[in-house]
Amino acid sequence: MSPRAAWRLESLGFRDVYDYTVGKLDWLAAGLPTEGTNAQKPQAGGLARMDVPTCHLDERLTEVRQRAQAAGWNAAVAVNEERVVFGLLRAKELAGDGEQLISVAMRPGPSTFRPYVLAEEMAKAMLDHKLESTVVTTSDGRLVGLLLQSDVVPAAGSKSA
Amino acid sequence: MNSDALLFRPDDEVMSCCENVYEEWCPNSKLFGDAGQARRWGDQRGMSGRVMDPAEASRLGMSDWADVVQEVAMPKEIDREGLRRMVAAGAQLVEVLPAEEYAEDHLPQAISIPLRHIDAEGAKVLDKDRAVIVYCWDSA
């Protein structure tokens, strides 16, 4: 739609017209702020816990487990230096053989959600798929945080109330 | 730059002796869709020369064609970072989706002009002397 709009403006005598072709989806998926009625509603990005422990592929599970527990977590997200998500470790993975490298211990390629998804949609998806937690990333795969079912369900409920 | 726009440029000696031929090259009226068409136009007038696009003609110093380059300039794609820079520098930002979608979510500083309302009347809220960036949902 926007290419037609851009050309139409050209036809009306506008000389300097640009088309942000990837559009609103690209903006939202990058976790950037918007204005409007949805911006007032709770969304995945705002509810995700940004303090979730992270780890690298070449770390030993035992170190990561200790770090996570010390921070009061039973989950950790495996990322690279750019915070691009490679894997997720929930309680089950964290309980594995401590000598393993994270690259072996983690659940690779976890499904991720974008920050703009509304809490009500997230709550439904997480309940339907019995997900206790899920990773929220920007469209380029960078970690925003870990979204907990225990955070999103009440937030979704308060919205519909 | 619209790659479909081509022109036939007569050789210099033809140009210099045929004022009226040059005049016939009114911007916009002698742009051709393909090279064969442009060449035939030259052939029919018995002129030697070659086919080029207005940008090249403009580079060769044919100032009249600078306007044509402007005239056929197509909208330019812009990415997220470019958009942020341009809006910060004063560019106008327009969401062309239906107004209900704009009401739900829009980029900061965007105004709403749904595609169907982009006409001489609808565009009055925009300043023609400043850059305009349009967007919709995605590129699909």
Interface residues (C-beta under 8 A of the other chain):
Chain A: M1 S2 P3 R4 A5 A6 W7 R8 L9 E10 L12 G13 F14 R15 D16 V17 Y18 D19 Y20 T21 V22 G23 K24 L25 D26 W27 L28 A30 L32 P33 T34 E35 G36 T37 N38 A39 Y116
Chain B: Q70 A73 M74 P75 K76 E77 I78 D79 R80 G82 L83 M86 A91 V94 E95 V96 L97 Y102 A103 E104 D105 H106 L107 P108 A110 I113 L115 I118 D119 A120 A123 L126 K128 R130 A131 V132 I133 V134 Y135 C136 W137 D138 S139
